[in-house]
Amino acid sequence: MDTISLRQARRIALAAQGFTDPAPGGVPDVRHLRRVLRRVGLLQMDSVSVLMRAHYMPLYSRLGPYPVALLDRAAYRAPRELFEYWGHEASLLPVALHPVMRWRMARGHSWGPPARLAKEKPELIKRVLEEVRERGPIAAAEIEDPTQRVKPFGWGWNWNEVKTALEYLFFAGEVAAASRNSAWARLYDVTERVLPAAVLNAPTPSDDEAFRDLVRSAAASLGVAAEPELRDYFRLPLAAARTAVAELVEAGELRPVRVEGWKAPAYLHEAAKIPRRVTTATLLSPFDPLIWERNRVERLFGFTYRIEIYVPAPQRVHGYYVLPFLLGDRFAARVDLKADRKAGVLRVPAAWLEPATARTDPSPGAVAEALAAELRRLAGWLGLSAVETPVAGDLAADLDRALAAQPGTEIRVP
């Protein structure tokens, strides 16, 4: 079994995720969007909009400023290239993956309010489906009765019965997201009116074939990974994922390797590349595919990252919506950000230097200069005219100076 150094593993992972691909020569177009999607496999969605909704950010992190309409068209206009479904949490997936996600649709919800409602009120599920077929695309609010609330089930569950029925049908693949309205609510329609006929008519693989395809896709997107990370990418069942990994090893598509410092066995994808260097300087969303699996992030980068949006303010360490700053092949800093669109300002409540960076090159000043340039770039992409300097964090003073020294975007002091 070959041994890979930790630095090689980092570069393999970054190359697999598209961070070493050449930058677009002009305004990114649909070819660049497709290239990123081939790299990452899917985009996680999230409702938090304090900066930018999560599914838009991975393209920015890999392409730089791009027209967000590119992604909207791919997801919500014919001929669709993406569809919403449960991949890694709520996600945008390439339509070509629809057949290999049918195992999940066939199993349906087995937990919580949707499963309970389907068991207790199957006639309601049928009625909601008929109404969507007759009136779709339609939002849940257009047919829901706000007096009927399902029994709460964990954080965020406050749906009425119609919304719960729609989510049951969505999980089962009988309805799909035709688009989203201005409130970012799904507009549901029957799946045959949303997805291309060629995709819907494609044969359904066996469950075993689907699991192999999904592990294969995850391995290509990760480059090198342990089995739990290959499984987590599409949230696959434990036994099925382990079987698929073993079968891909036997077929020669995955190669067992040792990674320096890792206790768990690792698997290298057959097409993985080891670039000589990584020169990227970009901010990542908390929901970027590179950092989904936090244990892998710690093993690869020595970077401990936890999102703190659900932590009470007095207990937060780094801030509310904190983005890691990738500089070369390491995370050099992290920064708390908020897009104040009404004021036209990118607010930076805090900026922090990573401890490992503080002991090595590049210097804190060099990190601050690179981060200042990235904040200006991000502000421009978001349509914000000013960047507000940070007031907290051990990188705040250096970042203040770097922002002031660079021409361009207006700098504001809070």
C-alpha positions as CSV (number, residue, x, y, z in Angstrom):
1,M,0.0,0.0,0.0
2,D,1.5,3.3,-1.1
3,T,1.8,6.2,1.4
4,I,0.8,9.8,0.5
5,S,2.2,12.8,2.4
6,L,-0.3,15.1,4.0
7,R,0.6,17.9,1.7
8,Q,0.1,15.7,-1.3
9,A,-3.3,14.7,0.0
10,R,-4.3,18.3,0.4
11,R,-3.3,19.1,-3.1
12,I,-5.1,16.0,-4.4
13,A,-8.3,17.1,-2.6
14,L,-8.1,20.7,-3.8
15,A,-7.5,19.6,-7.4
16,A,-10.4,17.2,-7.3
17,Q,-12.6,20.0,-6.1
18,G,-11.6,22.3,-9.0
19,F,-9.3,24.7,-7.1
20,T,-6.4,24.2,-9.5
21,D,-8.4,24.5,-12.7
22,P,-7.5,27.5,-14.9
23,A,-9.4,30.7,-14.1
24,P,-11.8,31.9,-16.8
25,G,-10.3,34.3,-19.3
26,G,-13.4,36.5,-19.2
27,V,-16.9,36.4,-17.8
28,P,-17.6,32.8,-16.7
29,D,-20.1,31.1,-18.9
30,V,-22.1,27.9,-18.9
31,R,-19.0,25.9,-19.9
32,H,-17.3,27.0,-16.6
33,L,-20.4,26.2,-14.6
34,R,-20.5,22.7,-16.0
35,R,-16.8,22.2,-15.3
36,V,-17.4,23.1,-11.6
37,L,-20.4,20.8,-11.4
38,R,-18.4,17.9,-12.9
39,R,-15.8,18.6,-10.1
40,V,-18.1,18.9,-7.1
41,G,-21.0,16.7,-8.2
42,L,-23.7,18.6,-6.4
43,L,-24.4,21.9,-4.5
44,Q,-25.8,22.1,-1.0
45,M,-28.7,24.5,-0.5
46,D,-29.4,26.4,2.7
47,S,-31.9,29.1,3.7
48,V,-29.4,31.4,5.5
49,S,-28.9,34.5,3.4
50,V,-26.9,36.8,5.6
51,L,-24.2,36.9,2.9
52,M,-25.2,34.8,-0.1
53,R,-27.3,31.7,-0.3
54,A,-25.1,28.6,0.0
55,H,-25.6,27.1,-3.5
56,Y,-24.2,30.2,-5.2
57,M,-20.9,30.3,-3.3
58,P,-19.0,27.2,-4.5
59,L,-19.1,28.5,-8.1
60,Y,-17.7,31.9,-6.9
61,S,-15.0,30.2,-4.8
62,R,-13.8,28.3,-7.9
63,L,-14.5,30.8,-10.7
64,G,-14.5,34.2,-9.1
65,P,-17.3,36.7,-9.8
66,Y,-19.8,35.1,-12.2
67,P,-23.4,35.9,-13.2
68,V,-25.6,34.1,-10.8
69,A,-28.2,33.9,-13.5
70,L,-26.1,31.1,-15.0
71,L,-27.0,28.8,-12.0
72,D,-30.6,30.0,-11.9
73,R,-31.1,29.1,-15.6
74,A,-29.4,25.7,-15.2
75,A,-31.7,24.9,-12.2
76,Y,-35.0,26.4,-13.1
77,R,-35.3,26.9,-16.9
78,A,-35.7,24.4,-19.7
79,P,-33.7,22.5,-20.7
80,R,-32.8,21.9,-17.1
81,E,-29.3,20.8,-16.1
82,L,-30.0,20.6,-12.4
83,F,-32.8,19.6,-10.1
84,E,-33.5,20.0,-6.4
85,Y,-33.4,16.8,-4.3
86,W,-31.9,15.4,-1.1
87,G,-28.3,14.6,-2.1
88,H,-26.1,15.9,0.7
89,E,-28.9,17.5,2.6
90,A,-31.1,19.7,0.3
91,S,-29.1,20.0,-2.9
92,L,-29.0,20.9,-6.5
93,L,-27.9,17.9,-8.5
94,P,-27.2,17.3,-12.2
95,V,-30.3,15.8,-13.8
96,A,-28.2,12.9,-15.0
97,L,-28.1,11.7,-11.3
98,H,-31.9,11.4,-11.2
99,P,-31.9,7.6,-12.0
100,V,-29.3,6.8,-9.3
101,M,-31.3,8.7,-6.7
102,R,-34.5,6.7,-7.3
103,W,-33.5,4.2,-4.6
104,R,-34.0,7.0,-2.1
105,M,-37.3,8.1,-3.7
106,A,-38.6,4.5,-3.7
107,R,-37.8,4.1,0.0
108,G,-39.5,7.4,0.8
109,H,-39.6,9.2,4.2
110,S,-39.2,6.8,7.0
111,W,-39.0,9.3,9.8
112,G,-40.7,12.3,11.3
113,P,-43.9,14.2,10.3
114,P,-43.9,13.2,6.6
115,A,-43.8,9.5,7.3
116,R,-46.4,9.9,10.0
117,L,-48.7,11.9,7.9
118,A,-48.5,9.5,5.0
119,K,-49.4,6.6,7.3
120,E,-52.2,8.5,9.1
121,K,-53.7,10.5,6.2
122,P,-53.0,8.9,2.8
123,E,-56.0,10.6,1.4
124,L,-54.5,14.0,2.1
125,I,-51.3,13.0,0.3
126,K,-53.4,12.0,-2.7
127,R,-55.4,15.2,-2.7
128,V,-52.4,17.4,-2.5
129,L,-50.8,15.5,-5.4
130,E,-53.9,16.0,-7.5
131,E,-54.0,19.7,-6.7
132,V,-50.4,20.1,-7.8
133,R,-51.1,18.2,-11.0
134,E,-54.1,20.5,-11.7
135,R,-52.6,23.9,-10.6
136,G,-48.8,23.5,-10.6
137,P,-46.3,25.2,-10.4
138,I,-47.7,26.2,-7.0
139,A,-46.3,27.2,-3.6
140,A,-47.4,25.5,-0.4
141,A,-48.9,28.8,0.9
142,E,-51.4,28.8,-2.0
143,I,-53.0,25.6,-0.8
144,E,-52.1,25.2,2.8
145,D,-54.4,25.7,5.8
146,P,-52.4,27.5,8.5
147,T,-54.6,26.3,11.3
148,Q,-53.4,22.7,10.8
149,R,-49.9,22.2,12.2
150,V,-48.1,18.9,12.4
151,K,-46.6,17.8,15.7
152,P,-43.1,19.5,16.0
153,F,-40.1,17.4,15.1
154,G,-36.8,18.9,16.0
155,W,-35.5,22.3,15.0
156,G,-37.2,24.1,12.1
157,W,-40.3,21.9,11.9
158,N,-43.3,24.2,11.9
159,W,-45.1,22.9,8.8
160,N,-48.8,22.5,8.3
161,E,-50.2,19.3,6.9
162,V,-50.2,20.4,3.3
163,K,-46.6,21.5,3.4
164,T,-45.7,18.2,5.1
165,A,-47.6,16.3,2.4
166,L,-45.7,18.3,-0.4
167,E,-42.4,17.4,1.2
168,Y,-43.4,13.8,1.4
169,L,-44.2,13.8,-2.3
170,F,-41.0,15.7,-3.1
171,F,-38.9,13.1,-1.3
172,A,-40.7,10.4,-3.1
173,G,-40.0,12.0,-6.4
174,E,-43.6,12.5,-7.4
175,V,-43.3,16.3,-7.3
176,A,-40.3,18.5,-8.0
177,A,-39.2,22.1,-7.5
178,A,-40.2,23.9,-10.7
179,S,-38.7,27.2,-9.4
180,R,-38.6,29.3,-6.3
181,N,-40.5,32.5,-5.6
182,S,-39.2,35.8,-4.2
183,A,-39.5,34.5,-0.7
184,W,-37.4,31.5,-1.7
185,A,-40.2,29.1,-1.2
186,R,-40.4,26.1,-3.6
187,L,-43.0,26.2,-6.4
188,Y,-44.0,22.5,-6.8
189,D,-45.1,20.8,-9.9
190,V,-45.4,17.1,-10.9
191,T,-42.0,15.8,-11.9
192,E,-42.9,14.9,-15.5
193,R,-43.5,18.6,-16.2
194,V,-40.1,19.6,-14.6
195,L,-37.4,17.2,-15.6
196,P,-36.5,16.3,-19.2
197,A,-38.3,13.3,-20.6
198,A,-35.0,11.7,-21.6
199,V,-34.0,11.7,-17.9
200,L,-37.3,10.4,-16.7
201,N,-37.3,7.6,-19.3
202,A,-33.7,6.5,-18.5
203,P,-33.7,3.0,-16.9
204,T,-33.6,2.8,-13.2
205,P,-30.4,1.0,-12.0
206,S,-30.4,-1.6,-9.3
207,D,-29.7,-0.3,-5.8
208,D,-26.2,-1.8,-5.9
209,E,-25.4,-0.1,-9.2
210,A,-26.7,3.2,-7.9
211,F,-24.6,3.0,-4.7
212,R,-21.5,2.2,-6.8
213,D,-22.2,5.2,-9.1
214,L,-22.7,7.5,-6.2
215,V,-19.5,6.3,-4.3
216,R,-17.7,6.6,-7.6
217,S,-18.9,10.2,-8.0
218,A,-18.0,11.1,-4.4
219,A,-14.5,9.6,-4.8
220,A,-13.9,11.6,-8.0
221,S,-15.0,14.8,-6.2
222,L,-12.9,14.1,-3.1
223,G,-9.8,12.7,-4.7
224,V,-8.6,10.9,-1.6
225,A,-10.9,10.1,1.3
226,A,-11.7,7.6,4.0
227,E,-14.8,5.4,3.7
228,P,-17.0,7.6,6.0
229,E,-16.4,10.6,3.8
230,L,-17.2,8.6,0.6
231,R,-20.4,7.6,2.3
232,D,-21.3,11.0,3.6
233,Y,-21.0,12.8,0.3
234,F,-24.5,11.6,-0.8
235,R,-25.5,10.4,2.7
236,L,-25.5,6.7,1.8
237,P,-26.4,3.7,4.0
238,L,-23.5,2.3,5.9
239,A,-23.5,-1.3,4.7
240,A,-24.3,-0.4,1.1
241,A,-21.5,2.2,0.9
242,R,-18.9,-0.2,2.3
243,T,-19.9,-2.8,-0.2
244,A,-19.7,-0.3,-3.0
245,V,-16.2,0.8,-1.9
246,A,-15.0,-2.8,-1.8
247,E,-16.4,-3.4,-5.3
248,L,-14.7,-0.3,-6.7
249,V,-11.4,-1.3,-5.1
250,E,-11.7,-4.7,-6.7
251,A,-12.4,-3.1,-10.0
252,G,-9.3,-0.9,-9.7
253,E,-11.3,2.4,-9.6
254,L,-10.3,3.1,-6.0
255,R,-6.8,2.3,-4.7
256,P,-6.2,1.8,-0.9
257,V,-3.5,4.2,0.3
258,R,-2.0,5.4,3.6
259,V,-2.1,9.1,4.2
260,E,0.5,10.6,6.6
261,G,-1.1,11.1,10.0
262,W,-4.4,9.4,9.2
263,K,-5.5,6.5,11.3
264,A,-8.3,5.5,9.0
265,P,-7.6,3.7,5.7
266,A,-7.9,6.0,2.7
267,Y,-8.9,5.5,-0.9
268,L,-7.4,7.3,-3.9
269,H,-9.6,7.7,-7.0
270,E,-8.0,6.4,-10.2
271,A,-8.1,9.8,-11.9
272,A,-6.8,11.8,-9.0
273,K,-4.0,14.2,-9.8
274,I,-1.3,15.7,-7.5
275,P,-0.6,19.3,-8.7
276,R,2.8,20.7,-8.1
277,R,1.3,23.7,-6.3
278,V,-2.0,25.4,-5.5
279,T,-2.2,29.2,-5.9
280,T,-5.9,29.9,-5.0
281,A,-6.9,32.7,-2.7
282,T,-10.6,32.5,-2.0
283,L,-13.3,32.5,0.7
284,L,-15.5,29.4,1.1
285,S,-19.1,29.1,2.2
286,P,-19.7,27.1,5.4
287,F,-21.6,24.7,3.1
288,D,-18.8,24.2,0.5
289,P,-18.3,20.5,-0.5
290,L,-14.6,20.8,0.3
291,I,-15.5,21.2,4.0
292,W,-18.7,19.2,4.4
293,E,-17.0,16.5,6.5
294,R,-15.3,18.4,9.3
295,N,-13.2,15.5,10.5
296,R,-11.6,15.2,7.1
297,V,-11.0,19.0,7.1
298,E,-9.1,18.6,10.4
299,R,-7.0,15.7,9.2
300,L,-6.2,17.3,5.9
301,F,-5.7,20.9,6.8
302,G,-5.3,21.0,10.6
303,F,-8.3,23.3,10.5
304,T,-11.0,23.0,13.2
305,Y,-14.2,24.5,11.8
306,R,-17.7,24.7,13.3
307,I,-20.5,26.9,12.0
308,E,-21.9,29.0,14.9
309,I,-25.1,30.4,13.5
310,Y,-27.0,28.2,16.0
311,V,-24.8,29.1,18.9
312,P,-26.1,31.8,21.3
313,A,-24.2,35.1,20.6
314,P,-22.3,35.2,23.9
315,Q,-20.9,31.8,23.3
316,R,-19.7,32.3,19.8
317,V,-15.9,32.1,19.3
318,H,-15.4,33.5,15.8
319,G,-18.8,35.0,14.8
320,Y,-22.2,34.3,13.3
321,Y,-21.5,33.5,9.7
322,V,-17.8,32.7,9.4
323,L,-16.1,31.8,6.1
324,P,-12.7,30.1,5.9
325,F,-10.1,31.8,3.7
326,L,-8.2,29.3,1.5
327,L,-4.7,30.6,0.6
328,G,-2.7,28.2,-1.4
329,D,-3.1,24.7,0.0
330,R,-4.0,25.9,3.6
331,F,-6.7,27.7,5.4
332,A,-4.9,30.8,6.5
333,A,-7.7,32.8,8.2
334,R,-11.4,32.9,8.8
335,V,-13.7,36.0,8.7
336,D,-17.2,36.8,9.9
337,L,-19.2,38.4,7.1
338,K,-22.6,40.0,6.5
339,A,-23.9,41.6,3.3
340,D,-25.8,44.7,4.3
341,R,-27.5,45.2,0.9
342,K,-29.6,48.2,2.0
343,A,-26.5,50.2,3.0
344,G,-24.4,48.7,0.2
345,V,-21.7,47.5,2.6
346,L,-19.9,44.2,3.2
347,R,-19.6,44.2,7.0
348,V,-16.7,42.3,8.5
349,P,-17.4,42.0,12.3
350,A,-14.3,39.9,12.9
351,A,-11.2,38.5,11.2
352,W,-9.0,35.7,12.7
353,L,-5.6,34.4,11.7
354,E,-5.2,30.6,11.9
355,P,-2.7,29.5,14.6
356,A,-0.6,27.4,12.1
357,T,-0.3,30.4,9.8
358,A,0.9,32.6,12.6
359,R,3.9,30.3,13.1
360,T,4.8,29.9,9.4
361,D,4.9,31.7,6.1
362,P,3.0,33.6,4.8
363,S,3.2,36.3,7.4
364,P,0.1,37.7,9.0
365,G,0.6,40.9,6.9
366,A,0.7,38.8,3.7
367,V,-2.4,36.9,4.7
368,A,-4.2,40.2,5.4
369,E,-3.2,41.6,2.0
370,A,-4.6,38.5,0.2
371,L,-7.7,38.6,2.3
372,A,-8.3,42.3,1.7
373,A,-8.1,41.7,-2.0
374,E,-10.6,38.8,-1.7
375,L,-13.0,40.9,0.3
376,R,-13.0,43.6,-2.3
377,R,-13.6,41.0,-5.0
378,L,-16.5,39.5,-3.0
379,A,-18.1,42.9,-2.4
380,G,-18.0,43.7,-6.1
381,W,-19.6,40.4,-6.9
382,L,-22.3,41.0,-4.4
383,G,-23.0,44.5,-5.7
384,L,-21.8,46.2,-2.6
385,S,-19.9,49.5,-2.9
386,A,-18.0,49.4,0.4
387,V,-16.2,47.1,2.8
388,E,-16.4,47.9,6.6
389,T,-13.3,47.2,8.5
390,P,-13.4,44.5,11.3
391,V,-13.6,45.4,15.0
392,A,-12.7,42.0,16.5
393,G,-10.2,39.2,15.9
394,D,-6.4,38.8,16.0
395,L,-6.2,39.7,12.3
396,A,-8.3,42.8,12.5
397,A,-5.5,45.4,12.8
398,D,-3.5,43.9,9.9
399,L,-6.6,43.6,7.8
400,D,-7.6,47.2,8.5
401,R,-4.2,48.4,7.2
402,A,-4.3,46.1,4.2
403,L,-7.8,47.3,3.2
404,A,-6.7,51.0,3.6
405,A,-3.6,50.4,1.5
406,Q,-5.4,48.9,-1.5
407,P,-7.2,51.1,-4.1
408,G,-10.7,50.4,-5.3
409,T,-13.7,49.7,-3.1
410,E,-14.7,52.3,-0.5
411,I,-13.5,51.4,3.0
412,R,-15.7,52.3,6.0
413,V,-14.9,52.3,9.7
414,P,-17.7,51.1,12.0
